[in-house]
Amino acid sequence: MGLTVDYCRISLDKSGAAQGVESQHAENEDFAAELGRTIAETYTDNDRSAFSGIERPEYRRMLADIASGRIECVIIWHANRLHRSVDEVGAFIRLAREHGVRLFSVSKAGEYRLDKAAGRKELLNDTVEAEYESGHRGERVALARKRQARQGAYGGGVRPYGWGVDTGRVRSVCVNPKAPPMERRYEDRPVLDMTRHNEAEAAEIRRWASDLLSGVSIAQLLRDLAARGVKTAAETDGRTLQRNGRPVKHKGWNSKTIVQILTHPRTSGHAVYRGEIVTRNAFPAILPDETRQALITLFADPTRKTSPGNTAKWLGSLIYRCGMCDDGTTMTVRRTNGGEVVYRCRERGHCQRKQSDVDAFVTSVIVARLSRPDVADLLPSRSTVDVVALRDRLRELDAEEVEAALQRRRKAITAVMLEVMTADIERERAEIRKQINDATAESPLTEFVGTDDAAGTWERLPLGRKREILRLLATVTLLPTGRGTRTFRPESIRWEWNS
């Protein structure tokens, strides 16, 4: 005689405590006792769906034990715990009938007589009803979420960076939900209005956009965030991050997160559902949509360097030029045997100069220039090109490239013709990207227009912005000074204004 077993399953176990399946098992044991049986083994799939295609290891193990003849009776709490897909229930019925297995349900308070047509029909009907209810519930939830998005209401989930204002209300949250009920602790957490900006974080997002459109690299931006100790949303909110069910350490910012935040439609105030904009201007925008689109274009530029590398730590590293080589070779920063930080030729190591002296002098010259009343004349004139039309043309070129490839596959054109067409498309792409970048780029000098404190403004800038200003304003060359010369002399620097 085979074993009496039970099968328990719960689709979503938010606490991880498996209390749902434990309750089912307790009910199954009581029902087995009423039948004069004892459950010898339990098969449990916790936090797993019963839909076809979702892997349920314990369910598969139970089927294997049925096939091997170990099981004589299966007890379930409800038919929807066993299956929610008619694709699977038919195979189960065939297997159970083949091996004479009986199936009992607690909620039915009886047996599904699988050896009778009426019993099989009853199990099928209960499964179909479960499949309908689950699908209908999913459709209702999806419709409600979409309606929330269209109305600009927050649909829940992790707080997006840049959003959330304290409403003054609190809600009670369990901080250790996996603990036994008597040991659980609760804290009052603030209720946030997710339709309004977190002003400090929104200011950070605007700063990132301005820096990147001024030519600052993401690597330099990340270095600045680390230096200023800017926290991510998870760090600010004290969230515990998990990977594969285990807590992991916060690693701070990365380039992927920065790009996601800056290019997400919500940053421009649009409501999104499943990746698509469903309502424009549903919230106050952190960035104007044209700025977000400019950043999308910037990040999509294939000529833009994205590979990791050393991030500059000094004002003139790889910008100052070597006056002895005098061929465009730049300077890098090294430490002498005595520990002194110096600029020197990156190729031959000559023209060595104390870093602090050179940077202090260069800073004083730049600040003096930016303190003049004509600083606004240094800003480039705004392009009047139609950026929207240019972006549309880029999409057309993508389609033309695909069509050319299809024509080549159909042998409508030769390989040489395809090569020529592709080259023409790429040339036009490059020209359009240049026009878009010229039209959308910000000048790193913008903050100096209208200020009476150029020195203070310069001091507050991140290093990446300072380096872009240096590149924009001048070509600085460190000239040879002769052996033994240690005193800094301004005439040892050749200064050429770029405009």
C-alpha positions as CSV (number, residue, x, y, z in Angstrom):
1,M,0.0,0.0,0.0
2,G,1.3,3.4,-1.0
3,L,1.8,6.6,1.1
4,T,-0.7,9.3,1.9
5,V,0.9,12.6,1.1
6,D,-0.2,16.2,0.8
7,Y,0.8,19.0,-1.5
8,C,1.0,22.7,-0.4
9,R,1.7,25.8,-2.4
10,I,1.6,29.6,-2.1
11,S,2.3,31.9,-5.0
12,L,3.6,35.0,-3.1
13,D,5.2,34.7,0.3
14,K,6.1,38.4,1.1
15,S,7.4,37.6,4.6
16,G,9.3,34.5,3.7
17,A,8.0,32.8,6.8
18,A,6.1,30.1,4.8
19,Q,3.0,30.6,7.1
20,G,0.6,30.1,4.2
21,V,1.9,26.6,3.4
22,E,2.1,25.7,7.0
23,S,-1.6,26.6,7.5
24,Q,-2.5,24.5,4.5
25,H,-0.5,21.5,5.8
26,A,-2.3,21.8,9.2
27,E,-5.7,21.8,7.5
28,N,-4.6,18.8,5.4
29,E,-3.5,16.8,8.4
30,D,-6.8,17.4,10.2
31,F,-8.7,16.3,7.1
32,A,-6.4,13.2,6.8
33,A,-7.2,12.2,10.4
34,E,-11.0,12.5,9.6
35,L,-10.3,10.0,6.7
36,G,-8.5,7.7,9.1
37,R,-5.2,8.4,7.3
38,T,-1.8,9.9,8.4
39,I,0.2,12.1,6.1
40,A,3.6,10.5,5.6
41,E,5.2,13.1,3.4
42,T,4.6,16.7,2.4
43,Y,5.5,18.3,-0.9
44,T,5.8,22.1,-0.5
45,D,6.4,24.8,-3.2
46,N,6.6,28.0,-1.3
47,D,6.5,31.4,-3.1
48,R,5.8,29.7,-6.5
49,S,3.0,30.1,-9.1
50,A,1.0,27.1,-10.3
51,F,0.8,28.4,-13.9
52,S,2.2,26.1,-16.6
53,G,5.8,26.8,-17.4
54,I,6.8,27.9,-13.9
55,E,9.2,25.5,-12.4
56,R,7.8,23.8,-9.2
57,P,10.4,21.4,-8.0
58,E,8.3,19.7,-5.3
59,Y,5.4,19.2,-7.6
60,R,7.7,17.5,-10.1
61,R,9.1,15.3,-7.3
62,M,5.6,14.3,-6.3
63,L,4.8,13.3,-9.9
64,A,7.9,11.2,-10.0
65,D,7.0,9.5,-6.8
66,I,3.5,8.8,-8.2
67,A,5.0,7.3,-11.3
68,S,7.3,5.1,-9.2
69,G,4.2,3.7,-7.3
70,R,5.2,5.2,-3.8
71,I,2.0,7.3,-3.4
72,E,-1.6,6.0,-2.9
73,C,-3.4,9.2,-1.9
74,V,-2.8,12.9,-2.3
75,I,-4.5,15.5,-0.1
76,I,-4.7,19.2,-1.2
77,W,-6.4,22.2,0.4
78,H,-8.0,23.4,-2.8
79,A,-7.7,22.5,-6.5
80,N,-6.1,25.9,-7.2
81,R,-3.2,24.9,-4.9
82,L,-2.4,21.9,-7.3
83,H,-3.0,23.6,-10.7
84,R,-4.1,26.8,-12.2
85,S,-3.7,25.7,-15.8
86,V,-5.8,23.1,-17.7
87,D,-2.6,22.2,-19.6
88,E,-1.2,20.6,-16.5
89,V,-4.3,19.1,-14.9
90,G,-5.0,16.7,-17.8
91,A,-1.5,15.2,-17.5
92,F,-2.0,14.8,-13.7
93,I,-5.3,13.0,-14.2
94,R,-3.8,10.6,-16.6
95,L,-0.9,9.8,-14.3
96,A,-3.1,9.4,-11.2
97,R,-5.5,7.1,-13.0
98,E,-2.6,5.0,-14.4
99,H,-1.3,4.4,-10.9
100,G,-4.6,4.3,-9.0
101,V,-3.9,7.5,-6.9
102,R,-6.8,9.0,-5.1
103,L,-7.1,12.8,-4.7
104,F,-8.9,14.5,-1.8
105,S,-9.6,18.3,-1.2
106,V,-10.1,19.9,2.2
107,S,-12.2,22.8,0.8
108,K,-14.4,20.3,-1.2
109,A,-14.6,18.1,2.0
110,G,-14.3,15.0,-0.2
111,E,-12.7,13.2,-3.0
112,Y,-12.3,13.9,-6.7
113,R,-13.3,10.5,-8.1
114,L,-10.7,10.5,-10.9
115,D,-11.9,7.0,-12.0
116,K,-15.3,8.5,-12.9
117,A,-16.0,11.0,-15.6
118,A,-17.9,13.2,-13.2
119,G,-15.0,13.4,-10.8
120,R,-12.6,14.3,-13.6
121,K,-15.0,16.9,-14.9
122,E,-15.3,18.4,-11.4
123,L,-11.5,18.8,-11.0
124,L,-11.2,20.3,-14.5
125,N,-14.0,22.8,-13.7
126,D,-12.4,23.8,-10.5
127,T,-9.1,24.3,-12.2
128,V,-10.7,26.3,-15.1
129,E,-12.4,28.5,-12.5
130,A,-9.1,29.0,-10.7
131,E,-7.4,29.9,-14.0
132,Y,-10.1,32.4,-14.8
133,E,-10.1,34.0,-11.4
134,S,-6.3,34.4,-11.4
135,G,-6.2,35.8,-14.9
136,H,-9.1,38.1,-14.2
137,R,-7.4,39.4,-11.0
138,G,-4.2,40.0,-13.0
139,E,-6.2,42.0,-15.6
140,R,-7.9,44.0,-12.9
141,V,-4.6,44.8,-11.2
142,A,-3.0,45.8,-14.5
143,L,-5.9,48.0,-15.4
144,A,-5.8,49.7,-12.0
145,R,-2.1,50.3,-12.3
146,K,-2.5,51.8,-15.8
147,R,-5.4,54.0,-14.5
148,Q,-3.2,55.2,-11.7
149,A,-0.4,56.0,-14.1
150,R,-2.7,58.0,-16.4
151,Q,-4.0,60.0,-13.4
152,G,-0.5,60.7,-12.2
153,A,-1.0,58.7,-9.0
154,Y,1.9,56.8,-7.5
155,G,1.5,53.1,-8.0
156,G,3.8,52.0,-5.2
157,G,7.2,50.3,-5.2
158,V,10.7,51.7,-4.5
159,R,11.0,55.4,-4.2
160,P,12.5,56.9,-7.3
161,Y,15.5,59.2,-6.8
162,G,14.4,62.8,-6.9
163,W,10.8,62.3,-5.7
164,G,9.0,62.1,-2.3
165,V,8.1,64.8,0.2
166,D,7.1,64.1,3.8
167,T,3.4,64.6,4.3
168,G,3.6,64.7,8.1
169,R,1.8,61.4,8.4
170,V,3.2,58.1,9.4
171,R,2.5,54.4,8.8
172,S,3.5,51.4,10.9
173,V,6.0,49.0,9.2
174,C,7.3,45.7,10.4
175,V,11.1,45.8,10.4
176,N,11.6,42.1,10.9
177,P,8.7,40.4,9.0
178,K,10.4,36.9,9.0
179,A,10.5,36.7,12.8
180,P,7.9,34.8,14.8
181,P,4.7,36.9,15.3
182,M,5.5,37.6,19.0
183,E,9.0,38.8,18.2
184,R,8.1,41.2,15.4
185,R,9.0,44.9,15.8
186,Y,7.3,47.8,14.1
187,E,8.4,51.3,13.3
188,D,6.6,54.4,12.3
189,R,7.7,55.5,8.8
190,P,6.9,58.8,7.2
191,V,4.3,58.8,4.4
192,L,5.7,60.5,1.3
193,D,3.9,62.5,-1.4
194,M,5.5,60.8,-4.5
195,T,4.1,63.4,-6.9
196,R,6.4,66.1,-5.6
197,H,10.1,66.6,-5.9
198,N,12.6,65.8,-3.1
199,E,14.3,69.2,-3.7
200,A,17.8,68.2,-2.7
201,E,17.8,65.2,-5.0
202,A,16.1,67.1,-7.8
203,A,18.9,69.7,-7.6
204,E,21.4,66.9,-7.9
205,I,19.7,65.6,-11.0
206,R,19.8,69.1,-12.6
207,R,23.5,69.4,-11.6
208,W,24.3,66.1,-13.3
209,A,22.5,67.1,-16.5
210,S,24.3,70.5,-16.6
211,D,27.7,68.9,-16.0
212,L,27.2,66.2,-18.7
213,L,25.9,68.6,-21.3
214,S,28.9,70.8,-20.5
215,G,31.3,68.0,-21.5
216,V,32.0,66.4,-18.1
217,S,32.4,62.7,-18.3
218,I,30.2,60.3,-16.2
219,A,33.4,58.9,-14.6
220,Q,34.3,62.4,-13.4
221,L,30.7,62.9,-12.3
222,L,30.8,59.7,-10.2
223,R,34.1,60.8,-8.6
224,D,32.5,64.1,-7.6
225,L,29.4,62.3,-6.1
226,A,31.8,60.1,-4.0
227,A,33.8,63.0,-2.9
228,R,30.7,64.9,-1.8
229,G,29.2,61.9,-0.1
230,V,25.9,62.1,-2.1
231,K,23.7,59.1,-1.1
232,T,21.5,57.0,-3.4
233,A,17.8,56.7,-2.7
234,A,18.4,53.3,-1.1
235,E,21.1,54.7,1.2
236,T,19.0,57.7,2.2
237,D,15.9,55.6,2.9
238,G,17.9,52.9,4.8
239,R,16.7,50.1,2.5
240,T,18.3,46.7,2.7
241,L,19.5,45.6,-0.8
242,Q,19.3,41.9,-1.6
243,R,20.7,39.7,-4.3
244,N,19.6,36.1,-4.6
245,G,17.8,36.5,-1.3
246,R,20.8,37.7,0.6
247,P,21.6,41.2,1.9
248,V,24.3,43.0,0.0
249,K,26.3,46.1,0.7
250,H,25.3,49.4,-0.8
251,K,27.9,50.2,-3.5
252,G,26.8,53.8,-4.2
253,W,26.4,55.3,-7.6
254,N,27.2,53.8,-11.0
255,S,26.9,55.0,-14.5
256,K,23.9,52.8,-15.4
257,T,21.9,54.3,-12.5
258,I,22.8,57.9,-13.5
259,V,21.8,57.3,-17.1
260,Q,18.5,55.6,-16.1
261,I,17.5,58.5,-13.8
262,L,18.4,61.2,-16.3
263,T,16.6,59.6,-19.3
264,H,13.5,58.3,-17.5
265,P,10.3,60.0,-18.7
266,R,9.3,60.6,-15.1
267,T,12.3,63.0,-14.7
268,S,10.5,65.2,-17.2
269,G,7.2,64.8,-15.4
270,H,5.6,62.1,-17.6
271,A,3.6,59.2,-16.1
272,V,4.9,55.8,-17.3
273,Y,3.3,52.4,-17.4
274,R,5.3,49.3,-18.5
275,G,8.0,51.5,-20.0
276,E,5.6,53.7,-22.1
277,I,4.5,57.2,-21.5
278,V,0.7,57.2,-20.8
279,T,0.3,60.8,-19.6
280,R,2.6,63.7,-20.4
281,N,3.2,66.4,-17.8
282,A,1.5,64.5,-15.1
283,F,4.0,65.8,-12.5
284,P,6.2,68.8,-12.1
285,A,9.3,68.2,-14.3
286,I,12.7,68.0,-12.7
287,L,14.3,68.4,-16.2
288,P,12.7,70.0,-19.2
289,D,11.9,67.4,-21.8
290,E,14.3,68.9,-24.3
291,T,17.1,68.5,-21.8
292,R,16.2,64.9,-21.2
293,Q,16.1,64.3,-25.0
294,A,19.5,66.0,-25.3
295,L,20.9,63.6,-22.8
296,I,19.4,60.6,-24.6
297,T,21.1,61.8,-27.8
298,L,24.4,62.3,-25.8
299,F,24.3,58.8,-24.3
300,A,23.4,57.2,-27.7
301,D,26.4,58.8,-29.5
302,P,28.7,55.8,-30.4
303,T,31.7,58.1,-30.6
304,R,31.4,58.9,-26.9
305,K,33.9,57.1,-24.7
306,T,32.1,54.8,-22.3
307,S,34.9,52.3,-21.4
308,P,36.2,52.6,-17.8
309,G,39.6,54.2,-17.3
310,N,41.5,56.3,-14.9
311,T,39.6,59.4,-13.8
312,A,41.6,62.7,-13.7
313,K,42.3,63.9,-10.2
314,W,44.1,67.1,-11.1
315,L,43.2,70.2,-13.0
316,G,45.7,70.0,-15.8
317,S,46.3,66.2,-16.1
318,L,46.3,65.3,-19.9
319,I,45.4,69.0,-20.7
320,Y,48.6,70.9,-20.0
321,R,51.1,70.5,-22.8
322,C,54.8,69.7,-22.7
323,G,56.9,72.7,-24.0
324,M,60.0,70.7,-24.6
325,C,58.2,68.3,-27.0
326,D,56.1,71.2,-28.2
327,D,54.1,68.8,-30.4
328,G,50.9,68.5,-28.5
329,T,52.2,65.9,-26.0
330,T,50.4,66.4,-22.7
331,M,51.4,66.2,-19.1
332,T,50.5,63.7,-16.4
333,V,50.9,63.8,-12.6
334,R,53.4,61.7,-10.7
335,R,55.0,61.7,-7.3
336,T,58.8,62.2,-7.0
337,N,60.9,59.9,-4.8
338,G,60.5,62.6,-2.1
339,G,56.7,62.3,-2.3
340,E,56.2,65.7,-4.1
341,V,53.3,65.8,-6.6
342,V,54.5,67.1,-10.0
343,Y,53.4,67.5,-13.6
344,R,55.7,66.0,-16.2
345,C,55.7,65.0,-19.8
346,R,53.7,61.8,-20.3
347,E,56.1,60.5,-23.0
348,R,59.6,61.4,-21.8
349,G,59.2,62.6,-18.2
350,H,60.7,66.0,-18.7
351,C,59.4,69.6,-18.0
352,Q,58.7,68.5,-14.4
353,R,56.8,71.1,-12.4
354,K,55.2,71.2,-9.0
355,Q,51.5,70.5,-9.3
356,S,50.3,72.9,-6.7
357,D,52.2,75.9,-8.1
358,V,51.0,75.3,-11.6
359,D,47.4,74.8,-10.7
360,A,47.3,77.8,-8.4
361,F,48.7,80.0,-11.2
362,V,46.3,78.6,-13.8
363,T,43.4,79.1,-11.5
364,S,44.3,82.7,-10.7
365,V,44.5,83.5,-14.5
366,I,41.2,81.8,-15.3
367,V,39.4,83.5,-12.3
368,A,40.7,86.9,-13.4
369,R,39.4,86.3,-16.9
370,L,36.0,85.2,-15.6
371,S,35.8,88.2,-13.3
372,R,35.7,90.6,-16.2
373,P,32.3,92.2,-17.2
374,D,32.5,90.7,-20.7
375,V,32.4,87.1,-19.6
376,A,29.1,86.7,-21.4
377,D,30.9,87.1,-24.7
378,L,32.7,83.8,-24.0
379,L,29.4,81.9,-24.3
380,P,28.8,80.3,-27.7
381,S,25.9,81.6,-29.7
382,R,22.8,79.3,-29.6
383,S,22.2,77.1,-32.7
384,T,18.8,77.6,-34.4
385,V,18.6,74.2,-35.9
386,D,15.4,72.1,-35.6
387,V,16.6,69.5,-33.1
388,V,13.3,67.5,-33.3
389,A,13.6,67.3,-37.0
390,L,17.2,66.1,-36.8
391,R,16.2,63.4,-34.3
392,D,13.4,62.3,-36.7
393,R,16.0,62.1,-39.5
394,L,18.2,59.9,-37.3
395,R,15.4,57.4,-37.0
396,E,14.8,57.6,-40.7
397,L,18.5,56.8,-41.3
398,D,18.2,53.7,-39.0
399,A,15.2,52.5,-41.1
400,E,17.2,53.2,-44.3
401,E,20.1,51.1,-43.1
402,V,17.8,48.2,-42.3
403,E,16.2,48.5,-45.7
404,A,19.6,48.5,-47.4
405,A,20.5,45.3,-45.5
406,L,17.3,43.7,-46.6
407,Q,17.8,44.7,-50.2
408,R,21.3,43.1,-50.1
409,R,19.8,39.9,-48.6
410,R,17.3,39.8,-51.5
411,K,20.2,40.4,-53.8
412,A,18.6,43.6,-55.1
413,I,21.9,45.4,-54.6
414,T,25.5,44.3,-54.7
415,A,27.8,44.2,-51.7
416,V,29.7,47.3,-53.0
417,M,26.4,49.2,-53.3
418,L,25.5,48.2,-49.7
419,E,28.9,49.4,-48.5
420,V,28.5,52.8,-50.3
421,M,25.0,53.3,-48.9
422,T,26.1,52.4,-45.4
423,A,29.0,54.8,-45.6
424,D,26.7,57.6,-46.8
425,I,24.3,56.9,-44.0
426,E,27.0,57.0,-41.4
427,R,28.4,60.2,-42.7
428,E,25.0,61.9,-42.5
429,R,24.5,60.4,-39.0
430,A,27.8,61.9,-37.8
431,E,26.9,65.4,-39.2
432,I,23.5,65.3,-37.5
433,R,24.9,64.2,-34.2
434,K,27.3,67.1,-34.4
435,Q,24.5,69.6,-35.1
436,I,22.4,68.2,-32.2
437,N,25.4,68.3,-29.8
438,D,26.2,71.9,-30.8
439,A,22.5,72.9,-30.3
440,T,22.0,71.2,-27.0
441,A,25.3,71.5,-25.3
442,E,25.6,73.8,-22.3
443,S,28.6,76.1,-21.8
444,P,30.5,75.3,-18.6
445,L,30.8,79.1,-18.2
446,T,27.1,79.7,-17.7
447,E,27.3,80.0,-13.9
448,F,29.8,82.9,-14.2
449,V,27.4,85.2,-16.1
450,G,25.9,87.7,-13.7
451,T,28.0,86.7,-10.6
452,D,30.2,89.1,-8.8
453,D,32.2,86.3,-7.1
454,A,34.0,84.5,-9.8
455,A,36.5,83.0,-7.3
456,G,33.8,81.6,-5.1
457,T,31.9,80.2,-8.1
458,W,35.0,78.5,-9.3
459,E,35.8,77.1,-5.9
460,R,32.3,75.5,-5.7
461,L,32.6,73.8,-9.1
462,P,33.4,70.1,-9.3
463,L,36.8,69.2,-10.9
464,G,35.2,67.9,-14.1
465,R,33.6,71.3,-14.8
466,K,36.8,73.2,-14.0
467,R,38.7,71.0,-16.5
468,E,36.1,71.7,-19.2
469,I,36.4,75.4,-18.6
470,L,40.2,75.1,-18.9
471,R,39.9,73.3,-22.2
472,L,37.4,75.8,-23.5
473,L,39.4,79.0,-22.5
474,A,43.0,78.3,-23.2
475,T,45.9,76.1,-24.3
476,V,48.5,75.9,-21.5
477,T,52.0,74.8,-22.2
478,L,54.7,74.2,-19.5
479,L,58.0,75.4,-20.8
480,P,61.4,73.9,-19.8
481,T,63.1,76.0,-17.0
482,G,66.6,74.4,-16.9
483,R,68.2,72.2,-14.3
484,G,68.1,73.1,-10.7
485,T,65.3,75.6,-11.0
486,R,62.7,75.1,-8.3
487,T,61.2,78.5,-7.8
488,F,58.0,78.9,-9.8
489,R,58.0,81.6,-12.4
490,P,54.9,82.7,-14.4
491,E,56.9,83.2,-17.5
492,S,57.6,79.4,-17.6
493,I,54.0,78.9,-18.7
494,R,52.9,79.8,-22.2
495,W,49.3,80.9,-22.2
496,E,47.3,80.9,-25.4
497,W,43.6,82.1,-25.2
498,N,41.3,80.0,-27.4
499,S,39.1,83.0,-28.1
